[in-house]
Amino acid sequence: MLVTYLAKRLVQLIAVTFLISVIVFLLVHLLPGDPSVTILGANDTPQNRLILLHQLGLNKPLVAQYATWLGQVLHGSLGQSYLTHQQVSQIIAQGAPVDLELIVLSQIIAFAVAIPLALVASRRSNRPVDRMATTTTFGLLALPPFVLAPILVAIFAVGLGWFPATGTVPISQNLATNLHDMILPAVALSFGSIALYYRLLRSDLIATLQEDFITSARAKGLHPRRVMLRHALRPSTFSLLAAAGVNIGSLLAGAFIVESLFAINGVGLALINAVEQRDYLVVQGIALVVALVYVIIQFIVDFIFTVVDPRVARG
């Protein structure tokens, strides 16, 4: 049953990957502007433009262009920047660790805040602590990172001077300084996750605490903290894990926005700069890689769910 389910999911993964490649290829071709104008600059003449289109293969039919591009992608080549002549794969390799660090730090902060808060609120549901936490997290859901980031910068960077407003020191140069510089961007990215994880876990914990096995554990005289941590928390985390997997897409988009606001040299900032400069191959390569990463992560999350709860595969 599990093998059949995974085989079907793998076929779906291949089909979705093919559709993503087609959409990304066509999307870039629908962008306004002429890449030859950007590349040639002052040397933009009809003759030079024809030569350049021939070199880039843009004078071929669209299907032939896609086949050529896909073949290069399958061989690990995403092309190079028109402006800097840097390989797109190199741009992604340089920026990806920054995005990964930002997302991981934001999720560490989110879980560190949401789980204890949900544990406390669910034990005292409909009391002042629960009402205050629920109201606050509801407000956080309405505030996207591009609104929260300037507020955090104004308070903690400009006002208090605790953190830098923009830029970070690379982790290879100084780990402690890098972590210090990344705190403010990570916090800005974590607020939405905190609200989502808290509300899901609180709801599931309240439902779990009404189950018969919890009543039996309490009847045995177990300490309330032991009942909560050993018996109620684990079966209540399924929705939390599902939300964390689905939330990857929002985190990637949020990380790109945060990187732009804090001038952090990650993939997001490279993508925004490429869009502004009409550097088409960079936009195409980054969009393709980000989409594939998201799809693969969802496949891995689905696999984890089938291991944790076999009912997913049976369903």
C-alpha positions in Angstrom: 0.0 0.0 0.0 2.8 2.4 1.0 4.9 1.6 -2.1 1.9 2.1 -4.4 1.1 5.4 -2.8 4.7 6.6 -3.1 4.8 5.5 -6.8 1.7 7.5 -7.6 3.2 10.5 -5.8 6.4 10.1 -7.7 4.6 10.1 -11.1 2.7 13.2 -10.0 6.0 14.8 -9.0 7.5 14.2 -12.5 4.3 15.5 -14.2 4.3 18.7 -12.0 8.0 19.2 -12.6 7.4 19.1 -16.4 4.5 21.6 -16.1 6.7 23.9 -14.0 9.4 23.9 -16.6 7.0 24.8 -19.3 5.3 27.6 -17.3 8.6 29.1 -16.2 9.9 29.0 -19.8 6.8 30.7 -21.2 6.5 33.1 -18.4 9.8 34.7 -19.0 9.0 35.0 -22.7 5.9 36.9 -21.8 7.8 39.6 -19.9 7.9 43.0 -21.5 11.1 44.2 -23.1 13.7 42.8 -25.5 16.7 41.0 -23.9 18.8 41.9 -26.9 18.4 45.6 -26.0 19.6 45.0 -22.5 22.6 43.0 -23.5 23.8 45.2 -26.4 23.2 48.5 -24.7 24.8 51.2 -26.8 25.8 48.6 -29.4 22.1 47.9 -30.2 21.9 47.8 -34.0 19.7 45.6 -36.3 22.8 43.7 -37.4 24.1 43.1 -33.9 20.7 42.2 -32.7 20.3 39.5 -35.4 23.8 38.1 -34.5 22.9 38.0 -30.8 19.5 36.4 -31.3 21.2 33.7 -33.3 23.8 33.1 -30.5 21.1 32.9 -27.9 18.8 30.7 -30.1 16.0 33.2 -29.8 15.5 33.1 -33.6 14.3 29.5 -33.4 10.7 28.3 -33.0 9.4 28.4 -29.4 9.3 24.6 -29.2 12.9 24.3 -30.3 13.9 27.0 -27.8 12.3 25.1 -25.0 13.9 21.8 -26.1 17.3 23.5 -26.1 16.8 25.2 -22.8 15.5 22.0 -21.1 18.4 20.0 -22.4 20.8 22.6 -20.9 18.9 22.5 -17.6 19.1 18.7 -17.4 22.8 18.9 -17.9 23.0 21.3 -15.0 23.3 24.6 -16.9 20.8 27.4 -16.2 22.6 29.9 -18.4 24.4 33.0 -17.3 23.5 36.6 -16.5 23.3 38.9 -19.5 24.8 41.8 -17.4 27.4 40.2 -15.2 28.1 37.0 -17.2 28.0 35.1 -14.0 26.5 31.6 -14.1 22.9 31.4 -12.8 23.7 28.3 -10.8 26.6 30.2 -9.1 24.3 33.0 -8.2 21.8 30.5 -6.6 24.6 28.6 -4.9 25.9 31.9 -3.3 22.5 33.1 -2.1 20.8 29.8 -1.1 22.7 29.4 2.2 21.5 32.9 3.2 17.9 31.9 2.4 18.2 28.6 4.3 19.7 30.3 7.3 17.0 32.9 7.4 14.2 30.4 7.1 15.7 28.0 9.7 16.2 30.8 12.2 12.7 32.0 11.7 11.2 28.6 12.2 13.3 28.0 15.4 11.9 31.3 16.7 8.4 30.4 15.6 8.4 26.9 17.3 10.2 28.3 20.4 7.4 30.8 20.9 4.3 29.0 19.5 4.6 25.7 21.3 5.1 26.9 24.9 2.4 29.6 24.4 0.0 27.0 23.1 0.7 24.6 26.0 0.0 27.4 28.5 -3.1 28.7 26.7 -4.7 25.2 26.2 -4.3 24.4 29.9 -6.1 27.6 30.8 -8.5 28.0 27.8 -10.8 31.1 27.7 -8.8 32.7 30.5 -6.9 36.0 30.3 -3.7 34.4 29.0 -5.5 32.5 26.4 -7.6 35.4 25.2 -4.6 37.7 25.1 -2.4 35.2 23.1 -5.3 34.4 20.7 -6.0 38.1 20.1 -2.3 38.9 19.5 -1.7 36.1 17.1 -4.9 36.9 15.2 -3.5 40.4 14.7 -0.1 39.0 13.6 -1.9 37.0 10.8 -3.0 40.4 9.3 0.5 41.8 9.3 2.7 40.6 6.4 6.6 40.8 6.6 6.8 44.0 4.5 4.7 45.8 7.1 6.4 44.3 10.2 10.0 44.7 8.9 10.0 48.6 8.8 8.4 48.7 12.2 11.1 46.4 13.7 13.8 48.4 12.0 12.4 51.7 13.3 12.2 50.4 16.9 15.2 48.1 17.3 17.7 49.4 14.7 17.0 53.1 14.4 15.6 53.8 17.8 17.4 51.4 20.2 20.4 50.6 17.9 20.5 46.9 19.0 20.6 45.5 15.4 21.8 46.8 12.0 19.1 48.1 9.8 20.5 46.5 6.6 23.1 44.0 5.6 24.7 41.0 7.4 28.2 39.7 8.0 28.7 36.4 6.1 28.6 33.4 8.4 32.0 32.3 7.1 33.6 35.5 8.5 32.1 35.6 11.9 29.3 33.3 13.2 28.3 35.3 16.2 28.1 38.6 14.3 26.2 36.8 11.5 23.6 35.4 13.9 23.2 38.8 15.6 22.6 40.5 12.2 20.1 37.9 11.2 17.9 38.1 14.3 15.8 41.0 13.2 15.1 39.6 9.7 14.3 36.2 11.1 11.9 37.7 13.7 10.2 39.6 10.9 9.7 36.4 8.9 8.7 34.4 12.0 5.6 36.3 13.1 3.2 34.7 10.6 4.5 31.3 11.5 4.1 32.0 15.2 0.4 32.9 14.7 -0.3 29.9 12.5 1.5 27.3 14.6 0.0 28.6 17.9 -3.6 28.6 16.7 -3.3 25.1 15.2 -1.6 23.6 18.2 -3.8 25.3 20.8 -6.9 24.0 19.0 -5.6 20.4 18.7 -4.4 20.4 22.3 -7.7 21.5 23.7 -9.4 18.7 21.7 -6.8 16.1 22.8 -7.2 17.1 26.5 -10.9 16.0 26.2 -9.9 12.4 25.2 -10.4 9.4 27.4 -6.8 8.5 27.6 -6.0 11.9 29.0 -8.7 11.4 31.6 -7.2 8.1 32.5 -3.7 9.6 32.8 -5.1 12.2 35.2 -6.9 9.6 37.2 -3.6 7.8 37.8 -2.4 10.9 39.6 0.2 12.0 37.0 1.4 15.5 37.2 -0.4 17.9 34.9 2.9 18.9 33.2 3.7 15.2 32.5 0.2 14.7 31.1 0.6 17.6 28.8 4.1 16.9 27.6 4.1 13.1 27.5 0.5 12.3 26.6 -1.2 15.3 24.9 1.5 17.1 23.0 2.6 14.3 20.6 -0.8 13.4 19.2 -1.6 17.1 18.8 1.3 17.9 16.5 0.1 16.3 13.3 -1.6 19.5 12.1 1.4 21.5 13.2 3.7 19.4 11.1 1.3 19.6 8.1 1.2 23.4 8.5 5.0 23.6 8.7 5.3 21.7 5.4 2.7 23.7 3.6 4.1 26.9 5.0 7.4 26.5 3.1 6.0 28.3 0.1 5.0 31.3 2.2 8.4 31.3 3.9 10.2 31.4 0.6 8.1 34.3 -0.6 8.5 36.0 2.7 12.2 35.5 2.8 12.6 37.2 -0.6 10.7 40.2 0.7 12.6 40.4 3.9 15.9 40.1 2.0 14.9 43.0 -0.2 13.9 45.1 2.8 17.1 44.3 4.8 19.4 44.3 1.8 20.5 40.7 2.5 22.4 39.1 -0.3 20.3 36.0 -0.8 18.5 34.5 -3.7 15.5 36.8 -3.2 17.5 39.9 -3.6 19.2 38.5 -6.6 15.8 37.7 -8.1 14.4 41.2 -7.5 17.5 42.8 -9.0 17.3 40.5 -12.0 13.6 41.5 -12.5 14.4 45.2 -12.3 17.3 44.9 -14.7 15.4 42.5 -17.1 18.1 39.8 -16.7 15.8 37.1 -18.1 17.9 34.0 -17.7 18.6 34.8 -14.0 14.8 35.3 -13.4 14.1 32.1 -15.3 16.7 30.0 -13.5 15.8 31.2 -10.0 12.1 30.8 -10.6 12.6 27.2 -11.8 14.8 26.2 -8.9 12.6 27.8 -6.3 9.5 26.1 -7.7 11.2 22.7 -7.9 12.5 23.0 -4.3 9.0 23.7 -3.1 7.5 20.7 -5.0 10.2 18.4 -3.7 9.7 19.6 -0.1 6.0 18.9 -0.4 6.8 15.4 -1.7 9.1 14.8 1.3 6.4 16.1 3.7 3.9 13.7 2.2 6.3 10.8 2.6 6.8 11.7 6.3 3.0 11.8 6.8 2.6 8.3 5.4 5.2 7.1 7.9 3.7 8.9 10.8 0.1 8.1 9.9 -0.4 5.2 7.5 -4.1 6.3 7.1 -2.8 9.0 4.6 -1.7 6.3 2.2 -4.9 4.2 2.6 -6.9 7.4 2.0 
